[in-house]
Amino acid sequence: MNRALVLILASAVSLSCGESALPTLIPRAVLFDNPARISPRISPDGTLLAYLAPSEGVQNVWVRSIGGNDDRVVTSESARAIFDYDWRPDSKHILYRLARGGDGIDH
């Protein structure tokens, strides 16, 4: 291919891909902010949904009825975030784990 043809093709491509053709950027917060709710789990009896979400700035366990809007926080950690939890087989109790002192080890 000769040099003139390469320049013409390069010019045509750059003209067709102008600024208006670029897609809009995904906001940084969408990619890197913490989600509002994480780790949803349905109770063994299928009536409740638990999830992790902030309560007064600290991640705690919340519960709501399936299909309802009766969300309520069921833990009261105020210093350290809860990072894992699980339903007990009776669907009435939840066990959870948290890290102490920033050491990354669960206690």
KAWO-V673815 format. One record per backbone hydrogen bond with DSSP energy under -1.0 kcal/mol. NH is the residue of the N-H (numbers start at 1). CO is the residue of the C=O. Records with the same first field share a line. If there is no record, write none. Layout:
BEGIN
NH: CO, CO
END
This chain:
BEGIN
6: 2
7: 3
8: 4
9: 5
10: 6
11: 7
12: 8
13: 9
14: 10
15: 11
16: 12
17: 13
21: 18
22: 19
31: 27
32: 28
33: 29
38: 52
41: 50
43: 48
46: 43
49: 64
50: 41
51: 62
52: 38
53: 60
55: 58
58: 55
60: 53
62: 51
63: 72
64: 49
66: 47
68: 65
72: 63
74: 61
82: 59
83: 97
84: 97
86: 95
88: 93
91: 88
95: 86
97: 84
103: 100
107: 98
END
